[in-house]
Amino acid sequence: MGKKLGIIGGMGPMTTAVFLRMIVSMTDVDRDQDHIPIVIEHCPDVPDRTSYILDKSKPDPSKAIIEAGRSLAAAGAVEIAIPCFTAHFFHDILEKSIPIPVINGIDEVAFHLKEKGITSAGVMATDGTVRADIFKTTLEKNGISCIYPDEADQRGVMSLIFDCVKANRPAPHELFYEIMKNLRSAGAETVILGCTELSVIAETIKDKEGITDAMQLLAARCIRDFDKRVRTDDK
């Protein structure tokens, strides 16, 4: 069957489903047999990543993520993608503890924006991602300034993620657009959807101008790594 992509999913469950759909729909193929073989460890019971980043006395999610990664390697995966950007906080330890490469989705975003000539980006992400500067550190290394929502808007971001998508409830598009508008007013040339739950919301909105969808970039990286073409909008 050839080499397989491994996905550590369940963080959260809906984002894993959307990520798989992204990979399938974005792969430029003519038949079933041309798609990427994929194995998924769906692990919704991994402890909350943001809770641990904000309070190290909480359960450490890295142990469960490492276990899932090793299971994928044993199942024949040659590379791992994690559709959870807060989990990228653990990227270094995952790379050391899992016997196959783990894609760094944060790097993909920085490379993409640098190639586009973007010099300032807003970031919508979890409190854990913001507190740990997961995007900011990598963006600034690539000459891109990072703009976070203000305190009120950050509460709105967390509500979109946890009260809406993770709770299987509809997300108010007005709140999503309002936060984006405020980031642009603060100088952001683009707004990074730095939490995969926000990518789920983005699938339901019409106006995607000015959005950089980090999970979509991760899906494109997976496709290229398996020597497939990324489907363009004009096909």
N, C-alpha and C positions, 0 to 999 in steps of 0.2 A: 504493500500500500504506500510505501515511501515515508518520508519524514513527516512528523506531526507537530502541529502547534499545540502547546498547552496553555490553557486559560485557568487562572485561579479566580473563580467567580464567587458570587454570593454576597459581595460587599458593594452595593446591595444586589438583591436578586433581580430586580427589574433591569438594572443597568447591564447585568450579564446577558440577559435576553436581547437587549438592544444592541450590545456590542457584537454578539454573534450575528445578528441580522445585518449590522453594518458591514462586517467582513464579507458576508455572503453577497449582499447587494452591491458592494463596491468592487468586487472582483470581476474583472473583464474576462468572461468565459462564454463558451457556447454550449456546454453540456455539464451534467452532474459530475462526471469523472474528472473535470478540470479544476474543481474546487479544492481548497486546502483541507487535508485531513486534520481534524481538531479533536482533542480530548479536553474535557472540562472537569475540574474539581469544584463543585458548587458547594460553598461553605458558608451558609448564612449564619452559622453559630460562631464564627470568628469574633472575638471580643471587639467592641467598638474602638476604632482607631483614634478618633478624636478624644474620647474619654481618657485613653492612655496617655496621649501626648499632653493633655492638659493636667493630668494627675497620674504620676507614675506609680501610685499605689494601686491603681486599677489593673485588671488582668492584662498581661502583655500579649497582644495579638500576633507578634512575630512567630511565636512557637507554632501556632496552628497554620500560619501561612507557609512556614518552612516545611511542615509535614505535608501539606498539600502539594508543594513544589516537588518534593522528593517522590511523592506518589505519581505525579505526572511524568517525571523522568523515568520511573520504573515502567510506566505504561507506554513508553516509546516517544515521548515528546522531546524535541531537540531545542526548544526555545519556549519561554514563558512570557505571556502578557498578563498584566493585572489591571482590569478595568476598575480601579479605585485609586485615585491620586493621593488621598490621605495615606494609603498604605505604602506609597513611595517613600514615606519617612523612613521605612525600614530597608530601603533598597540595598544599602551597603552590606548589611548583615545577611540579607537574602542571597546576594551574589556569592557571599563566602560560604553559605550553608547549603545551597542547592547546586547539584552537579551539572546543571545546564544554564545557559545564559538567561537572565531576566531583563527584558527590555525596559529601558528607562524612558517612560513616557514624558517626563518633564523635559528631558533633553530634546525630544522630538518637537515639542512646542517651541523651545528656544531656537532650534535650528530653522524651523519653518518661519518664525517671525524675523529672524536675522536675514534670511534669504529674501524676504519680502521688503526689507528695509524699514521695518517697524522699530521705533526707538522708545515707545512708551506703551504699556499695556495695562489695562485693568484686570484684576483677578477676582472672580467670584468663586469661592471655595469654602470648605468647612472651617470652623474656628481652629481645628487642629492644624490644617494646612497653612492657614494664615499665621498662627502662633509660631509654627516651626519654620516659617519662611521657605517652604519647600519650593515654590515657584520663584520667589524673589531672588534667592541665592543664585540659581541657575540663569535667570534672565539677566541679572546684573553682570554676571561673568561674560555675557554675550552683548553687553552694551545696551541693554533694554531696561528702562526704568519700570518699576512696578508700583501700581496704584491700587490700594485696597479701598473697599467701601468704608464709609464712616460707620460709627457704632450702630446707628439705627438701621442703616441699610444692611449691615452684617447680620443683624438679627433677622432681617427679612430673608437674606440668603439661607440662613440656617432653617428658617421656617419652610422655605421652598423645598429644601432637601429632606428634612426630617418629618415635618408635619404633613407634607404633600406626597412626594414621590415614595419615600420609604414607608409611608403609611397607606400607600395605594389610594391616595385621594387626589383629585384634580388640583393643579397648581394655578393660581391666579396670574394670568399673563400680564395684567397691568403692573403687578409688583415686579415681575421679572424685567419688564421694559423700563420701569422707573429706576431701578438700580443701575441698569445699563446706561440710561441717559445721564445719571448723576456721575458715573465713572467717566463718561465721555466729556462731560462738563469740567471734570477735574483734570483733563488733559490726556486721557487714554485714546490712542489711535485705534485700538481694537480692544475687545473685552474677551478674555480667556474664560471659557467655561471649564474651571479647574476642579470640578467635582462631577463625576459621571452621572449623578442624579440630574444635574442641570442639562446634560446632553439628552436625557430622556424628555425633559420639558421642551428642549429646542426642536425635537421631532414634531411637536404639536403646534408650533408657531409658524406664521407665514413670513414675517420679516426677519431674515437672518443676517441682514447687512451689519457689518462691523463686529461679527462674532467669530472668534477662533475656538472651534470645538476640539478640545484636547483629546477626547475619546475617538473622534473621527480621525485625527492624526495618528493615534495609536493603531487604529484599524488599518490605515494605509501603510504604516510601517510593517505590520504583520504580513500584509499582502505582498509587499516588495521583497521581504525577507524570504518568501517562498517562491520567488521568481515568477510571480504573477503580475499582470498589469492592473493598475487601479483604473476602474471605469471612470470615464469623463462624462460630464453632463450632456455632451452633445451626441452621445451614442444612443 
